[in-house]
Amino acid sequence: MYGLARPFLFALDAERAHGLALKAIELAYRSGTNPLLAGRPAPLPTKAFGLTFPNPVGLAAGMDKNGAHIDALLALGFGFVEIGTVTPRAQPGNAKPRMFRLPQHKAVINRLGFNNEGVDALVRNVERARRKEGLLGINIGRNKDTSNERAASDYLYCLERVYPLADYITVNISSPNTAGLRELQEEQALRHLIGALRESQEELGAQHGKRVPMLVKIAPDLSDEDIDAVARVLRDLSVDGVIATNTTVSRISVQDHRLAHETGGLSGAPLMNQATMVLRKLRTRLPDSIPMIGVGGILSGADAVAKMSAGASLVQCYTGLVYRGPELVGECVDAIRRRREHRSGGPVAPA
């Protein structure tokens, strides 16, 4: 069905099409017709961060910023869905237009800027969700008008609000669309922020009687020295996991396109090699006790397998859905299943 709808959606402004697609997915779920969008893949249980995921393919943050469509998105076959990025207070994001397709490159440029209704609205949405078919990650950030010197207070507030509801929490310090945010990846700033969050995480774990894993999402535009520094901090502070990577500010792979000058983060096929390279480098610098999620440029099952081969325990997609539709989810699960069977020498039985 997505093949029929795609030409209509691509005739619209990208952000408007995004909103309509979410409404259509929600309608299909509520009407029971979601199997027409995508059949749910057979289970492929995968352990990471102390959790068991129904399958290793997830939805990256950004599609459902406010957590308003959790059940409908899980029904597309994802093993987990990550919502957000959410900030303490509601904010409109950057001026429109702020989302652009580059079809010949199978890419998207966005400069949305953490547009969301605030963490209290997200919490209400999560509390209403049934969440029967997969796990939920919640991605947290700082408000646009919060300085990096005060950023920890924003992250700590969001961490406290979402902690009881999340299966895991992602600290987003790598979006290029909030001024100065990526400076939090600098070694001392990162050590200060993650140190404060780790302390709060342990306190919240004792308070709620459960330990919710905390992951850090990094940028693909890091130098080798930056990767070394990030790895030192994440290793020293024993974070639960890493997501590699966010979108890129590089335009080398799309420099011939008329929209290449648009500011924002580039996602999709042109990001695949760059994001996978950062994933591979960081994997060699981190202990096995810190699993990684590979994201960036997955448009096929082969791409998902490449992320796993580079060291990912799980993968996420988002822009790939724009170009391939929900069938991409099952394709990726099946490709990872074949890889697992090949490595184990036998079929993997569904749980």
Phi and psi in degrees as a GROMACS rama.xvg file:
@    title "Ramachandran Plot"
@    xaxis  label "Phi"
@    yaxis  label "Psi"
@TYPE xy
-64.4625  -33.5335  TYR-2
-60.2204  -32.0076  GLY-3
-76.3934  -35.6697  LEU-4
-81.6567  -26.2618  ALA-5
-57.5136  -45.7  ARG-6
-58.3998  -37.0407  PRO-7
-65.493  -46.1624  PHE-8
-64.3162  -39.0835  LEU-9
-72.6968  -14.5525  PHE-10
-80.2911  -11.1292  ALA-11
-99.6062  162.07  LEU-12
-53.067  140.692  ASP-13
-59.5341  -40.5268  ALA-14
-71.9029  -36.5394  GLU-15
-65.4116  -40.5568  ARG-16
-62.7624  -37.695  ALA-17
-58.1735  -47.6537  HIS-18
-63.7331  -41.8605  GLY-19
-66.508  -37.8482  LEU-20
-63.1468  -42.0889  ALA-21
-62.746  -41.5168  LEU-22
-63.7108  -39.2787  LYS-23
-66.7404  -41.2184  ALA-24
-62.9667  -41.7288  ILE-25
-64.6872  -42.8144  GLU-26
-62.961  -42.8645  LEU-27
-62.192  -39.5623  ALA-28
-65.6616  -47.5691  TYR-29
-68.2437  -27.8174  ARG-30
-91.8064  -4.6999  SER-31
79.3837  11.5998  GLY-32
-99.0812  9.17673  THR-33
-60.8566  -26.0108  ASN-34
-60.2271  -20.6231  PRO-35
-71.3038  -23.145  LEU-36
-81.6284  -42.6597  LEU-37
-166.642  135.101  ALA-38
-79.1332  142.936  GLY-39
-73.5834  126.815  ARG-40
-67.2761  155.293  PRO-41
-60.661  146.319  ALA-42
-56.4276  145.651  PRO-43
-140.995  73.4221  LEU-44
-54.1922  135.465  PRO-45
-138.452  127.812  THR-46
-98.274  134.59  LYS-47
-163.502  145.433  ALA-48
58.9823  23.3032  PHE-49
80.3839  8.82234  GLY-50
-115.251  157.454  LEU-51
-113.188  116.003  THR-52
-92.9724  138.78  PHE-53
-57.3811  -34.5853  PRO-54
-154.347  165.222  ASN-55
-88.5259  11.5681  PRO-56
-108.734  120.953  VAL-57
-122.009  169.524  GLY-58
-95.8105  127.936  LEU-59
-72.4804  158.131  ALA-60
-63.1945  154.416  ALA-61
116.071  -29.753  GLY-62
-77.0906  -43.5149  MET-63
-120.13  81.3095  ASP-64
-66.5699  -30.8321  LYS-65
-104.723  4.44019  ASN-66
66.3623  33.0068  GLY-67
-89.5884  -8.40261  ALA-68
-134.437  33.1246  HIS-69
-58.9162  -52.4235  ILE-70
-65.2625  -40.2671  ASP-71
-64.3601  -38.8752  ALA-72
-72.7018  -40.3939  LEU-73
-60.655  -33.4589  LEU-74
-67.6349  -12.4746  ALA-75
-76.8164  -5.85807  LEU-76
112  0.124902  GLY-77
-65.2519  144.617  PHE-78
-77.8765  -22.7539  GLY-79
-159.876  153.155  PHE-80
-126.536  132.983  VAL-81
-108.865  121.868  GLU-82
-102.327  166.573  ILE-83
103.623  -169.599  GLY-84
-76.3837  138.077  THR-85
-112.441  145.862  VAL-86
-120.392  163.817  THR-87
-55.9428  -46.4792  PRO-88
-110.995  150.787  ARG-89
-60.6945  146.275  ALA-90
-151.936  148.3  GLN-91
-79.602  -15.3899  PRO-92
83.6166  -166.937  GLY-93
-81.2827  166.864  ASN-94
-65.3803  146.925  ALA-95
-88.7509  154.195  LYS-96
-71.7984  149.103  PRO-97
-145.472  15.1201  ARG-98
-146.248  129.069  MET-99
-139.599  132.854  PHE-100
-90.2927  145.797  ARG-101
-125.254  78.0241  LEU-102
-57.6804  -39.6623  PRO-103
-65.6139  -17.7124  GLN-104
-105.41  -0.44265  HIS-105
50.4684  54.7293  LYS-106
-138.275  165.188  ALA-107
-137.825  140.462  VAL-108
-111.308  128.734  ILE-109
-133.777  146.959  ASN-110
-135.437  48.5135  ARG-111
-60.0809  -44.7384  LEU-112
83.0579  44.789  GLY-113
53.7663  42.7055  PHE-114
-69.0654  123.234  ASN-115
-164.539  168.096  ASN-116
-91.0405  5.63453  GLU-117
94.062  158.019  GLY-118
-66.8429  -31.1143  VAL-119
-65.4381  -39.6435  ASP-120
-66.0138  -41.031  ALA-121
-62.8706  -43.1198  LEU-122
-58.9606  -42.9973  VAL-123
-60.9411  -41.4885  ARG-124
-65.2591  -42.4428  ASN-125
-64.8873  -38.8861  VAL-126
-63.3669  -27.6489  GLU-127
-82.932  -20.2732  ARG-128
-71.0562  147.514  ALA-129
-83.7463  -38.4249  ARG-130
54.8461  52.5656  ARG-131
-93.1448  -16.8334  LYS-132
-113.289  0.325853  GLU-133
-175.884  -175.795  GLY-134
-98.3097  161.914  LEU-135
-124.557  125.309  LEU-136
-104.924  146.317  GLY-137
-124.593  124.394  ILE-138
-99.4013  124.777  ASN-139
-116.295  149.807  ILE-140
-146.709  -171.403  GLY-141
-108.367  155.691  ARG-142
-67.9093  152.86  ASN-143
-58.3506  -37.5365  LYS-144
-91.6776  11.934  ASP-145
-95.6117  125.259  THR-146
-71.4307  159.061  SER-147
-62.4337  -28.5427  ASN-148
-64.1009  -28.6424  GLU-149
-108.348  8.03938  ARG-150
-59.9049  -36.8722  ALA-151
-56.4102  -35.5631  ALA-152
-65.0344  -37.4301  SER-153
-65.4935  -47.3373  ASP-154
-63.8625  -41.1105  TYR-155
-64.2492  -38.9685  LEU-156
-64.1403  -46.2784  TYR-157
-65.0618  -41.7554  CYS-158
-56.7941  -46.0356  LEU-159
-64.3665  -39.4946  GLU-160
-70.8144  -38.8731  ARG-161
-94.4509  -12.4026  VAL-162
-52.8247  -46.0583  TYR-163
-67.7118  -16.6601  PRO-164
-106.28  -19.46  LEU-165
-90.3196  147.81  ALA-166
-81.9473  -32.8975  ASP-167
-151.258  161.237  TYR-168
-125.946  135.427  ILE-169
-110.688  130.542  THR-170
-94.3924  111.727  VAL-171
-92.8587  107.908  ASN-172
-120.012  18.8647  ILE-173
-129.061  4.02773  SER-174
-68.8397  136.107  SER-175
-84.7245  2.27941  PRO-176
-104.343  4.36248  ASN-177
-118.726  117.135  THR-178
-52.0956  127.191  ALA-179
81.9982  -7.75699  GLY-180
-59.4084  -41.909  LEU-181
-66.8657  -14.7276  ARG-182
-65.0197  -18.8052  GLU-183
-70.3668  -9.7094  LEU-184
-82.9373  -11.4363  GLN-185
-62.1512  143.418  GLU-186
-52.9089  -51.6675  GLU-187
-69.5339  -39.5912  GLN-188
-63.8417  -41.2671  ALA-189
-65.6854  -41.0594  LEU-190
-63.2148  -41.4027  ARG-191
-64.4243  -48.3394  HIS-192
-65.8751  -52.7624  LEU-193
-67.8569  -32.9083  ILE-194
-60.9406  -44.8311  GLY-195
-64.3788  -40.8382  ALA-196
-69.1576  -38.5351  LEU-197
-64.0205  -40.2909  ARG-198
-61.7261  -44.586  GLU-199
-65.6548  -38.8716  SER-200
-58.1097  -43.098  GLN-201
-68.2097  -39.1151  GLU-202
-64.3399  -43.1361  GLU-203
-66.5076  -35.1896  LEU-204
-61.2052  -42.8615  GLY-205
-67.7709  -38.2139  ALA-206
-66.677  -40.6074  GLN-207
-98.0857  -5.40169  HIS-208
72.6015  21.5879  GLY-209
-154.162  148.278  LYS-210
-104.491  114.908  ARG-211
-94.8952  122.375  VAL-212
-60.5325  145.346  PRO-213
-120.851  124.673  MET-214
-111.264  158.293  LEU-215
-120.263  129.726  VAL-216
-101.338  125.007  LYS-217
-112.242  166.521  ILE-218
-87.4243  157.629  ALA-219
-87.1762  -2.64499  PRO-220
-98.5811  25.7161  ASP-221
-86.8568  139.269  LEU-222
-75.1907  170.169  SER-223
-59.743  -37.9204  ASP-224
-65.6349  -38.9676  GLU-225
-63.3178  -43.1035  ASP-226
-62.5415  -41.6557  ILE-227
-58.7334  -45.5001  ASP-228
-66.253  -45.3872  ALA-229
-60.2117  -43.7135  VAL-230
-61.4374  -39.9631  ALA-231
-59.5551  -46.6562  ARG-232
-65.5065  -48.4645  VAL-233
-65.2841  -35.0746  LEU-234
-70.5922  -46.449  ARG-235
-62.4831  -36.2064  ASP-236
-93.9779  1.4444  LEU-237
53.7935  52.0389  SER-238
-65.8556  159.864  VAL-239
-80.5544  -25.8655  ASP-240
-174.324  170.965  GLY-241
-134.59  140.998  VAL-242
-110.003  121.11  ILE-243
-126.17  110.611  ALA-244
-145.968  178.796  THR-245
-81.0752  -166.323  ASN-246
-77.5546  166.543  THR-247
-110.982  149.96  THR-248
-92.5884  -5.52053  VAL-249
-70.3641  145.752  SER-250
-123.956  11.995  ARG-251
-55.5426  -42.769  ILE-252
-78.2594  -10.845  SER-253
-128.41  21.1721  VAL-254
-63.7513  -17.3037  GLN-255
-83.8254  -7.66459  ASP-256
-86.2789  145.148  HIS-257
-64.5944  -20.1213  ARG-258
-98.8761  5.1554  LEU-259
-60.4305  -24.2307  ALA-260
-77.7137  -13.2073  HIS-261
-65.0048  133.093  GLU-262
-76.0437  158.549  THR-263
129.177  -172.636  GLY-264
-95.3389  134.044  GLY-265
-94.6926  129.484  LEU-266
-128.495  172.927  SER-267
102.016  -163.009  GLY-268
-52.2418  -40.5408  ALA-269
-64.0069  -16.7592  PRO-270
-86.6427  -15.8364  LEU-271
-53.6227  -55.8842  MET-272
-66.5201  -42.5684  ASN-273
-63.4636  -46.9758  GLN-274
-65.7155  -39.0913  ALA-275
-68.1015  -35.5779  THR-276
-63.7636  -44.0619  MET-277
-64.5964  -41.825  VAL-278
-56.3445  -48.5696  LEU-279
-63.7537  -43.7751  ARG-280
-64.8747  -42.6821  LYS-281
-68.4234  -34.4132  LEU-282
-59.5036  -38.4546  ARG-283
-72.5514  -16.1046  THR-284
-101.819  -6.42  ARG-285
-113.142  149.716  LEU-286
-70.6728  159.833  PRO-287
-62.3157  -18.9854  ASP-288
-72.3975  -7.29607  SER-289
-113.957  91.7492  ILE-290
-67.9247  161.26  PRO-291
-128.066  147.142  MET-292
-106.311  127.694  ILE-293
-95.7402  125.938  GLY-294
-145.899  147.713  VAL-295
122.855  100.144  GLY-296
90.1047  12.6883  GLY-297
-78.4493  111.72  ILE-298
-124.443  6.97349  LEU-299
-158.723  167.244  SER-300
-61.9066  -36.2697  GLY-301
-62.3908  -36.6507  ALA-302
-64.4399  -41.2797  ASP-303
-62.363  -42.1262  ALA-304
-63.5137  -37.5817  VAL-305
-61.7362  -38.4908  ALA-306
-64.4716  -42.6398  LYS-307
-64.104  -40.6575  MET-308
-65.7909  -27.4834  SER-309
-80.911  -7.00597  ALA-310
123.182  4.7553  GLY-311
-77.4228  144.884  ALA-312
-92.9591  -28.6973  SER-313
-138.098  163.976  LEU-314
-131.694  160.02  VAL-315
-133.722  151.886  GLN-316
-135.531  161.778  CYS-317
-154.562  -68.3508  TYR-318
-60.2584  -32.7432  THR-319
-57.2283  -31.6207  GLY-320
-66.6239  -32.9409  LEU-321
-61.2916  -39.924  VAL-322
-94.7248  -27.5006  TYR-323
-109.771  -24.2851  ARG-324
82.5544  -179.155  GLY-325
-62.7235  -18.806  PRO-326
-61.6829  -20.8793  GLU-327
-59.7096  -33.6761  LEU-328
-61.2557  -55.2582  VAL-329
-62.7843  -35.7949  GLY-330
-61.7125  -42.205  GLU-331
-68.5565  -42.6257  CYS-332
-60.154  -45.6139  VAL-333
-64.6666  -38.9987  ASP-334
-65.7472  -41.339  ALA-335
-67.6371  -35.6414  ILE-336
-61.6924  -45.8728  ARG-337
-61.9012  -39.8431  ARG-338
-62.7742  -42.3989  ARG-339
-65.9475  -40.8624  ARG-340
-64.8219  -40.6887  GLU-341
-62.3573  -41.5792  HIS-342
-72.8726  -30.2997  ARG-343
-91.4327  -15.0318  SER-344
82.3718  14.1  GLY-345
-165.837  168.866  GLY-346
-66.7554  148.045  PRO-347
-96.2691  116.461  VAL-348
-78.846  134.654  ALA-349
-60.0636  143.87  PRO-350
